[in-house]
Amino acid sequence: MSVNSVLLDGLAKFAASANIGFTYTPNGLYSASQTGIYVVALPDKPDRAMTLTAVNQGDDITNAFGQVMVQARFRGLPNQPLDTENLGDSVFDVFHGTTNLIFGGVTVVQMNRRVSIPMGQDAAKRFERVDQYYLDVSTPTTTNRPAGGSW
């Protein structure tokens, strides 16, 4: 699996294990009463959901170290704008300031939220919000980026 795949799967499991009301199944199948966590794509149902997407921000040339922006997109129940706020705030309480998470060969050194953006309503009148978390990550070494650096 790629670094981003490992990272997104790990973060989804981390959020689900935090007992803040989210459920994660890699196959993306949830009941209408569950608040599902998805990776990359957000289906129409269930109403309450979070999607995680990774965007590489930059990698050190000589060390196996980089930064990844993880976007968390939240969608709440129809006609309930504060539901989306509650979803996003609960994830903030778990993600922001977290250090030293290890997912396979990927270590999240630290993560912090820089942006939280209300996105309005979709056609089903469900409010959405996007939060952007910036993660400093240590990744598996490569030939060009060996342990201890290539200098």
C-alpha positions in Angstrom: 0.0 0.0 0.0 1.1 3.6 -0.7 2.1 5.9 2.1 -1.2 7.9 1.6 -3.3 4.7 1.7 -1.7 3.6 4.9 -2.1 7.0 6.4 -5.8 7.4 5.5 -6.7 3.9 6.6 -4.8 4.5 9.9 -6.5 7.9 10.5 -9.9 6.4 9.8 -9.3 3.6 12.3 -7.9 6.1 14.8 -11.0 8.3 14.6 -13.3 5.3 14.9 -11.5 4.0 17.9 -11.8 7.4 19.7 -15.4 6.8 20.8 -16.7 10.0 19.3 -19.5 8.4 17.3 -17.8 7.5 14.0 -17.6 4.0 12.4 -15.0 2.8 9.9 -15.3 -0.2 7.7 -12.8 -0.4 4.7 -15.6 -1.6 2.5 -17.6 1.6 3.2 -20.9 -0.2 4.0 -22.8 1.5 6.8 -26.4 1.5 8.1 -28.5 4.7 8.0 -27.9 5.2 11.7 -24.1 5.0 11.6 -21.8 7.9 11.0 -19.5 6.4 8.4 -15.9 7.3 7.7 -14.9 7.1 4.0 -11.7 7.5 2.2 -11.6 9.8 -0.8 -15.2 9.4 -2.1 -18.3 10.4 -0.3 -21.5 8.5 -1.3 -25.0 9.9 -1.0 -25.9 7.8 2.1 -25.7 7.7 5.1 -26.5 11.4 5.8 -23.9 11.8 8.6 -20.4 11.0 7.3 -16.8 12.1 7.1 -14.4 11.6 4.2 -10.6 11.7 4.5 -8.5 12.7 1.5 -4.7 13.2 1.5 -2.7 15.8 -0.5 1.1 15.7 -0.4 2.5 19.0 0.5 6.2 18.4 0.2 8.9 15.8 0.9 12.4 16.2 2.1 14.9 15.3 -0.6 17.4 13.5 1.5 15.4 12.2 4.5 12.2 10.0 4.6 10.2 12.9 6.0 7.4 15.0 4.5 4.2 16.9 5.0 0.7 15.7 4.1 -2.5 17.8 4.2 -5.4 15.6 5.2 -8.8 17.1 4.4 -11.7 15.9 6.5 -15.0 16.6 4.9 -18.1 16.4 7.2 -21.7 16.1 6.3 -24.6 16.2 8.9 -28.2 15.5 9.1 -30.7 17.5 6.9 -31.7 20.9 8.1 -29.4 20.7 11.2 -26.4 23.0 10.6 -25.0 22.4 14.1 -24.8 18.7 13.5 -21.9 19.2 11.1 -20.2 21.5 13.5 -20.4 18.8 16.2 -19.0 16.2 13.9 -16.0 18.4 12.9 -15.4 19.6 16.5 -15.3 16.1 17.8 -12.6 15.1 15.3 -10.7 18.3 16.0 -10.5 17.2 19.7 -8.9 13.9 18.7 -6.7 15.0 15.7 -5.4 18.4 16.6 -2.1 18.3 18.5 -1.8 14.5 18.2 1.8 13.3 18.0 3.6 10.0 17.4 0.9 7.9 15.7 2.3 4.9 13.9 0.4 3.3 11.1 2.5 0.5 9.5 5.7 2.1 8.3 4.3 5.6 8.5 4.7 7.8 11.6 2.6 10.9 12.1 5.1 13.1 14.0 2.5 15.7 14.7 -0.8 17.0 13.2 -2.6 20.3 13.5 -5.6 21.9 11.9 -5.0 25.1 10.0 -8.4 25.7 8.3 -12.1 24.9 9.0 -14.4 26.0 6.2 -18.3 25.9 6.2 -19.4 24.6 2.7 -23.1 25.3 2.8 -25.8 22.8 2.0 -26.1 20.0 -0.6 -29.3 19.3 -2.6 -30.6 17.2 0.3 -30.2 20.2 2.7 -27.3 18.6 4.6 -24.7 21.1 5.8 -21.1 20.4 5.0 -17.8 21.5 6.5 -14.2 20.9 5.5 -11.2 20.9 7.9 -7.6 20.7 6.8 -5.1 19.1 9.0 -1.3 19.3 8.3 0.7 16.3 9.2 4.4 16.0 9.5 5.1 12.4 8.6 8.1 10.0 8.7 7.8 7.5 5.9 9.6 4.2 5.0 13.1 4.8 3.7 14.0 4.5 0.0 17.2 4.2 -1.9 17.4 8.0 -2.4 16.1 8.7 1.1 17.8 6.2 3.4 17.8 6.1 7.2 19.9 8.9 8.5 19.7 10.8 5.3 21.6 10.6 2.0 24.1 13.4 2.5 
